[in-house]
Structures are given as C-alpha cells and as structure tokens.
Amino acid sequence: MFIQWLISFLYILVHLFGYNFEYSSFAHGCWISFKNIRALFQALIIMYCGPIFSICFMYAYIIRHTRRTIHVQQQRQTHNKRDLQVLKNIVILVLAAMGVGIATVFTLIYYIITNHLIPIAYHLQGLSISGGFLLGSIGFALITPQIYETIKIKRRITTVVTTIREIPRTTNQTM
C-alpha cells in the first residue's frame, strides 16, 4: 500500500515540477497536454506499461516458485490447473489495463500524424480512465472466486423420470 502511494505521489510530483500540467479550455480542468509528447510517454510508461510488466513479473515469480516445489505427478497436475487459473486471471487483468489507454493512444497517434488535436481529446481521456476503472472492477469480480460464484447463474437441468407399473388384475373383480 505504501509503495503504491509513494509511486503515485512521485509520479505527480515529477509532472508538477516539470510544469507539464496545462489548463484545458476543452475539458475545463488541468491535464497533461497532448502536445507535450515527452510527458505523455512518461505517463504511458508509468501508468500503463508499469502495471502490466509488474503483473507479468509477479506471475513469472509465482510459477517459478511453485515449479521448484513440485515432485509428484498428481501434485504437478493440480499445480498445472492452478497455474492455468492464475494465467487466466492475469490475462483478464492485462486486458482490463490495456482497455484503459486505447482511446488515449489512438488520439495521441492521430495528433502525432496530423498535428491536429481533436476537440474532445481530453474528454476521451477522461472517459477511457473511467472505463478502465469499470473494466478493472469487472475484471477483479471475474477473477475472485467468491464473487464470481455469486454472480454466476447456475443452471440446473432436472430430468423427470416416470415409472409405469402394471397392476395385476384379480379374478374376483367384476366389471
């Protein structure tokens, strides 16, 4: 928790001392300007590539640690299933993290190619950040087994079995 706080504080501090924030009349707030390519790439590396690389590093460390302790075949199969689940979780988180910056990256590429900033660039950036928080929440819900089980709709198929039995007639019965 402290490391996350320290990284975010230092990230903002670097941009404050570098005078990278500018008032945008489009967004009516202070943003890092799309015209400041260096500051945007710093933000891209710190906020986008940093978490993705750290997630991949953690996954590699987990796999390396669990592979070191496996000796029995049955345990290996169990660990392989667990590794596959961890890989699925990592892929969901990486895709959610990638979804955060797609609109900003396309807007930045468009600006670099045409040297024209679209009027809604900062609104797209804010929308992509909000969408990233939404995707992150959904991603965490999907990878947390307890939450996933409460969300998942369980379908139960009930088959009805009827048994027909013939009742024997006795001769004393009259019609």
Steps between C-alpha positions, in 0.01 A plus 500: 500500500778739591691423180192576287450828682867593461504422126185705436633789708836503321330469160284807564791686660719451191230646277430789739867603515533455124202731442335236282144576608311758296152641528279365223207711390356189332487300823480795741777356714874436524636212294829395349479651153496271200751738347753407770605166352781437752269535800236282337752224434617523862140463610452210258802316633420559867123454495455252217812294440609494864197312635496257207869414543463468877203262459699288254802504733286388795350220292846381391618507862196301618550237229873473570439461871231233458701305240792476739294306756322249271621139508199269475300461177159545664619815673637619166158463337337692784761773474456517122126559547577772752758655267244506220252677727764754603588556133132558421479753781812680378366517144173652626691764698734581212209536257324731746818706536541517123142618462576805712740664259373405155306822436787715625756313290291534183446870568874546558589314178247711309656817644855388414403417140277799422626758753132575569343436838136399489276714724381210713848356568495573872146374534607175332788476744267547797254251354771241448620542859145455630453202270824356630374517855181326388692228313732458796208450736340247266835327453555469874146366539569234238829386650386488862337157543266603781360795305487303175294224661241748626472661156494181297155367418485133571285308262357181631353253260245281664392188321167352587490124512162330510460135571196319367411190682231252403260409776394135477128430482344251725219270386268619772465840347181551308445738226 
